[in-house]
Amino acid sequence: MEIGGEIPLVLAAGRAWFMNWAVQIAVAVVSWNRPFSLPLRYYQPLRRRVPIWLLRLAGVRRFASIAHIINPHSFDRRLPVRLETALRKAETTHVITFVLIVLVAGILVARRAILLALCITVWNILFNGYPVAVQRHNRWRLQQLASRRARRLRSD
C-alpha cells in the first residue's frame, strides 16, 4: 500500500503511532472522567504463572523499572491494595485500547490498507499488549503476596 511520498513504511508507522496514541488518550480521558472496569471474571486470580525465563527474555523487569517514566501517576507501593487498584485501572485502559485498535486494524485490512494495519498492530502489541502482560504478572505477584499474608495470619 502506498501512503504517499518515497518512504511509505515510515509514513505508515508514523500514522499508526499517532492513531494508537489517539485511541489510548481518548480511553484514558474517558476513564478519568467516567471510571469503568472489565467484568469481574477478568480480574479473578490468575491460575498459572509465566515462567521466569520468559519474563526475563521479554524484559519485564527492565520495563517495570522505566514504566514510571512513561506513566508518572504516583501511588504508594507500600500499600498493596492501592497498588492493585492502580494496576487494575492501567490494565483496564490498555485492554480496552488493545481491543479498539484490533477493530481499527480489521477495518484497515477491509479497506486494503495492509501496511497501515500491520504497523498499527505492531504498535498495539508494544503499547498495549505488552503492558497488559506486565500488569497481569504484577497482579499475580500481589495475589501471591496476599495469599502468603493470609496464611501467615491464620497460622499465628
C-alpha positions in Angstrom: 0.0 0.0 0.0 1.4 3.4 -1.0 0.6 6.0 1.7 2.4 8.7 -0.2 5.9 10.0 -0.6 9.0 7.9 -1.1 9.0 6.1 2.2 5.6 4.5 2.7 6.7 2.3 5.6 7.9 5.3 7.7 4.8 7.2 7.0 2.6 4.2 7.8 4.5 3.6 11.0 4.1 7.3 12.0 0.4 7.4 11.2 -0.1 4.1 13.1 1.8 5.5 16.1 -0.4 8.6 16.2 -3.6 6.6 15.7 -2.7 4.3 18.6 -1.8 7.1 20.9 -5.0 9.0 20.0 -7.1 6.0 20.9 -5.1 5.4 24.1 -5.5 9.1 25.2 -9.3 9.0 24.4 -9.7 5.9 26.5 -7.7 7.3 29.4 -9.6 10.6 29.4 -12.9 8.8 29.4 -11.7 6.5 32.2 -10.6 9.5 34.3 -14.0 11.2 33.9 -16.2 8.1 34.0 -14.2 5.3 35.6 -15.1 1.9 34.1 -13.9 -1.7 34.6 -13.9 -5.0 32.9 -16.2 -7.8 34.1 -15.2 -9.2 37.5 -14.4 -12.5 35.9 -11.5 -10.9 34.1 -9.9 -9.9 37.4 -10.2 -13.3 39.0 -6.9 -14.7 40.4 -4.6 -16.0 37.8 -4.1 -19.7 37.8 -0.8 -20.1 36.0 2.4 -18.2 36.4 4.5 -17.3 33.4 8.0 -18.9 33.5 10.7 -16.5 34.9 13.0 -17.2 31.9 10.2 -15.9 29.5 9.7 -12.8 31.6 13.5 -12.1 31.5 13.6 -12.7 27.8 10.7 -10.3 27.3 12.4 -7.7 29.5 9.5 -7.4 32.1 11.8 -6.4 34.9 13.6 -3.7 32.9 10.2 -2.4 31.6 9.0 -2.2 35.2 12.0 0.0 36.1 11.1 2.5 33.4 7.3 2.3 33.5 7.0 5.1 36.0 8.6 7.4 33.4 6.0 6.5 30.8 3.1 6.8 33.3 4.1 9.1 36.1 0.9 8.8 38.2 2.2 8.1 41.6 0.8 5.6 44.1 2.2 4.2 47.4 3.9 0.9 46.6 3.8 0.0 50.3 0.0 -0.3 50.2 -0.8 -3.4 48.1 -4.5 -2.5 47.9 -3.7 0.8 46.2 -1.1 -0.8 44.0 -3.6 -3.4 42.8 -6.2 -0.7 42.2 -3.6 1.3 40.1 -2.7 -1.9 38.2 -6.3 -2.7 37.5 -7.0 0.8 36.2 -4.0 0.7 34.0 -4.7 -2.8 32.8 -8.3 -1.9 32.0 -7.4 1.0 29.8 -4.8 -1.0 28.0 -7.1 -3.9 27.4 -9.9 -1.6 26.1 -7.4 0.2 23.9 -6.0 -3.1 22.6 -9.4 -4.3 21.6 -10.3 -1.0 19.9 -7.1 -1.0 18.0 -7.7 -4.6 16.9 -11.0 -3.4 15.5 -9.3 -0.4 13.7 -6.7 -2.8 12.2 -9.6 -5.0 11.0 -11.2 -2.0 9.3 -7.9 -1.1 7.8 -7.5 -4.6 6.4 -11.0 -4.5 4.9 -10.1 -1.2 3.2 -6.9 -2.8 1.9 -4.6 -0.6 3.9 -2.5 -3.6 4.8 0.8 -1.8 5.7 -1.0 0.7 8.0 -2.9 -2.3 9.6 0.4 -4.1 10.1 2.1 -1.0 11.6 -0.9 -0.3 14.0 -0.9 -3.9 15.1 2.8 -3.8 15.9 2.4 -0.6 17.9 -0.7 -2.0 19.6 1.3 -5.0 20.8 4.1 -2.7 22.1 1.8 0.0 23.7 -1.0 -2.2 25.0 -0.4 -5.9 24.7 3.0 -5.9 26.5 1.8 -3.6 29.3 -1.2 -5.8 29.9 1.1 -8.8 30.2 3.3 -6.9 32.7 0.3 -5.8 34.7 -1.2 -9.2 34.8 2.1 -10.6 36.0 2.3 -8.0 38.7 -1.3 -8.6 39.8 -0.4 -12.3 40.1 2.6 -11.4 42.3 0.3 -9.2 44.5 -2.2 -12.1 44.8 0.6 -14.5 45.8 1.7 -11.9 48.4 -1.8 -11.6 49.8 -2.2 -15.4 50.0 1.0 -15.7 51.9 0.0 -13.0 54.3 -3.4 -14.6 54.9 -1.8 -18.0 55.6 0.6 -16.4 58.0 -2.2 -14.6 59.8 -4.2 -17.8 60.1 -1.2 -19.7 61.5 -0.4 -17.1 64.1 
